[in-house]
Amino acid sequence: MTDLRTQAEEIHEQFSDQLDITVEDVEERLDTLVNEYKVPVEEARRSVTNGYLDEADMERDDLGGGGGGNERVEIADIDTAEQWVDLTAKVTDLWEPRSDSIAQVGLLGDESGTIKFTKWAKSDLPTLEAGQVYDLGNVVTDEYQGDYSVKLNRTTTIEELEEDIEVGDDTVTVEGALVDIQSGSGLIKRCPEEGCTRVLQNGRCSEHGEVEGEFDLRIKGVLDDGNEVQEIIFDQEATEELTGIELQEAKDMAMDALDTTVVADEMETDTLGRYYRVTGPTLGRYVLVNDLEVLDDPVDAESALIKARSI
């Protein structure tokens, strides 16, 4: 069975009760996008799914995981967006939502670490209590600047458990020379749609298509301590602290040059080859920088560049 056929069957299962479509109809749409227009399979799936959502007058949150059930995972294993999973986790923190569309926002934790959660107001789910352990079924993963989170939607199931969890600490401290600033760093644009923070590629969001986009700053870098390398991500606040370049200044630089790449080039000039100590949570293969310290011992920039090219 081809991958497209499998994808088509899973999409068909999600819409078979709402739309009069066949697996062959779905597969034909996927095949046109993938083989005629050379769209990546995952983006083609999102596009076809969005089309059927419009036809059925449904919201994405109305969909379940599909495809024969969800995998039960530990929080530290979440490293992919838009996956439907089940969790057993403790609510370790709650804070005030900044939007009326959000009912609750906070942190969930298990033995492997913590992760942010968002519960949508329209989901009409029961209120989660700080310190309580829950079995959460059918939550969907999301990602922002390498930071993964989960969303609770109207298909999510919530069961209180009479047990406690010792929540693990996934914060680490690493140090080394910044030997590489990766592609996708500097001045970027993100999707402006509510709840979506994906980085645009050529003005397109993989979820919402062509959008205007909102500017943001980030650095995806590599620290080398002489023995091993660690990939790290600086969000806007950490990037401004690291480089001294604020968002408005970066936008002005790009406008003057008619080229956004000048921002990353300037950041590389100011930071590459210097030594840093960073602290933050591990997110897949990345460390998200929460705290930054510039160390006194810069490494030789030329050797750093040579090592960066070999990565």
N, C-alpha and C positions, 0 to 999 in steps of 0.2 A: 504494500500500500504506500503510495507516494506521500510525501510530507504535505503537499497541498490538499490531497484527499483527506488526510487526517485533520488538518486545519478546517476544511470545509465541513466535516462531520461534526466537529465541536461547535462551530458557529451555528450550524443548522439546529443542533440540539438546544441552543439558547433561544432560538426564535421560532421553533416549530409550532408552539402553541399560539403565537401571535400572527404569523405570516404564512401564507400558502406558498412555500418555497420548497425546493428539493435540494438534496446534497449536490446534485449536478449543477443547479443554478449557482450555488455558492462557489463551487469549484471553478466554474467558468469565469466568475468575477475575479477570483484570486489569480487565475491563470493569465487573464488579460493584463492585470497590473504587474505581475511578476515577470512574465515572459515577453510581453509586448512592450511595456513601459519601463521594465527593469527596476521596479520598485522592490526594495528588500521585503522578505516574506513577512516579518513582524509588522512593518509599516502597512503592507497590503492588508494584513488581517485587521489592523485597527481601522483602516479606511473602509473596508467592506462592513465591518461591525457597525461603524458609525452610520453608514448608509442604511443598514437595516434598522438601527435605532430610530432614525428619522422616519422611515416608512411605518414603523410600528408605534410611533409617538411615545417612545420609551426613553427613560434616562439610563445612563450607564450603570447607575447604582441599582437599577432594577434587575440587572443580570446577576446570576450566580456564577460560581467558578466554572461550571461546565466540565466536560471532558472526563467524567467518571470519578469525581471526588477530589478533595484537596489533600496535600501533604501536610502532616503535622511537623512543624519545624521549631527549632530554637531560634531566639532572636538574633544571635550572632551569625546564623546561617543565612539571614536575609540579605541578598546581594544582587537582586534583580527586581526591577520595577514591573508593575502590572501582573503580579502573580497572585493567585488566590490561595491562601494558606489558612491553617488552623493553628492557634496558639494557646498555651496555658501560661498565664502571666499575672503579675501583681501590679496594681496601680500604685506607682511610687510617688507620683506628683501630679497635681492638677493646677492649671492657671487659667486666667480669664481669657476667653476667646476674643479675638479682635474683629470678628465678623458675625453678623446675625445669622448667617447660614451655618455656623458651627455651634453645636450644642455643648461639646466638651473637647478640651485639648489638654494633653499631659504626657506623662511617661508611663510606659509599661516595662516591667522587668522580669527576667527569669535568671536562672543560674549562670547563663552565658553573657548577660549584659542588659542594656536598656534600649528602648526605641520610642520615638515620639508616636503618639496616636492622635487621630482626629475623628470625632464622631459628628456626623452631619445632623443638623437640626431636623431636616425633613425625613430622616431615617426612623424617627419615632421609637428609638430604642430606650431601654431603661437607663437610669442614671448610674454611672460607675462611681464607686466610693473609694477614696484613697485608703490604701492598706489592705484592700480586699483582693483576693485571688479569684480569677475568672477563667473559665474555659470559653474561648472565643472561636467560633466557627465562621468560616467564609469572610475573612478580612482580606483586603487587597493591598499590596505593597506599592509604595511610591518612592521617588528619589528626588533630592534637591542638593546640588553641589556635592554629590557623593554621599549625602546623608540620607539614609533610608528611613522610611516611616511606614505606618499602616493606617488605613482608613476603615472605619466601621460604617457600614451602609445598611440600607433597609433589609438586605438579605442576610446580614450578620446575625448569628445566634449567640446569646450570652447566658452563661450558667455560672452562678456563684458556687465556689468550692469551699468546703470546710477544711482547709489546709493552709499552710504558710509556705512561702518560697524565700530562700535566702538569695537575694538579688546579687548577681556578680558585678564586679567593677570592670568595665571595658576601657577605662582611661589608661593611656600609656604615655610615657615621655621618651622621645627619641631625639638624637642630636646628630649633626654631621654637616658636611659641606653641601650647599645647594648646587648640584651638578647638572640639573636639567630643568627647564621650564617647558612643559609639554604643550602640544597643540590643544587649542580650546582655552587658552589662558588669555588674560588681559581684559579688554573691553568686549563683552559678549551681550547678546540679546536673549531674553527669556520670553516664553509664551505668557501673554497677559491674561489668559482665561482663568477664571476663578478656580483655585485648587490645582492649577497646573503651573509648574515651574521649569519645564523642559527648556533646554538650550536650543535655540533655533539653528537650523542648518540651511543656509541660502534662503533665509526668510520664511522657512517652513517649520512648523511644529509637527512632530511625528504623530501627534494625537489630533490636532485641530487644523492642520493644513497651513495655508498662507495666512499669517497674522502680522500686525504691525510690530509687535515686540517691545519689550521694556529693557533698557540698558542695565547692566550689572557688571561687577568686577569679580574676578576670581583668578587664582593661580593654582594650576595643577603642577606640582613639582616633584623632584626626587632628591632626597637627602642621602648622602653616602658617608658612613662613619669610618671607612677604611676596610671594613670587613663585610658589610652587607648594605643594601640599599633599601629605602623605605619611601613609598609614594605617599604624598601628602596633598591636602587641599586647603587652601586659604579661601574663606568666603570674603564678601566685600569688606567687612570690618577688619578682618585680619590682613587682607591684601593692602588696604589703606595704611594700616600700621606698619606693615613690612616695607612698603615702597615709598610712602609719603605722598602718593598720588591718589587724590580723592576722585569720586565718580565724575563730578562736573568738570574737573581738570582733564580727566581722561577723555570725556566727550569733546571738550574743546580741542585737545590735541588731535583727535581723529578727524574733526571737522576741518581744522586747518590743513591737514595733510590729505584730506579726502581718502583716508585709509585707516581702518581700525587697527591694523597690525602694528602701527607705530607705537601703540600703547604697550603691547607685549614686548616689543624690542627695547623700549625704554626701561621697562621693569627688569628685563634680563640684564641690561647693562649695570643697573644699580645693585642687583642682588646676587647674580651668579658668581660662585666662587667664594662666597662668604659662609661663615659657620653659624649655625642656629641650633637652639634647643626649643622644641615644640612639645606641647602637651595637648591631648584631646582624645576623644573616643575613636576606636577602630571601627571602620565602616567598610566591610569587605576588605579589599587590599589597601585601602587608604587609611591614613590618620587625618581626621578633620581638626584643623588647628584652632584651639580655643585660647591657648596662651603661647606667647612667643617671646623668646629671649635671644638677643644678638650676642654671640660670644666673641671674645677678643681675638681669637686666632683664625684669621681668614686663610684659606688655602690658596695655592697658586692658581690663578684663573685659567692659565693656559692648560695646565694638567686637568683641571676640572672640565674644560671644554672637550679635551681629548676623551675623557671618561664618558662624558655625556653623549658623545657621538657613537660610543660603543654600546650604549644601552638599547 
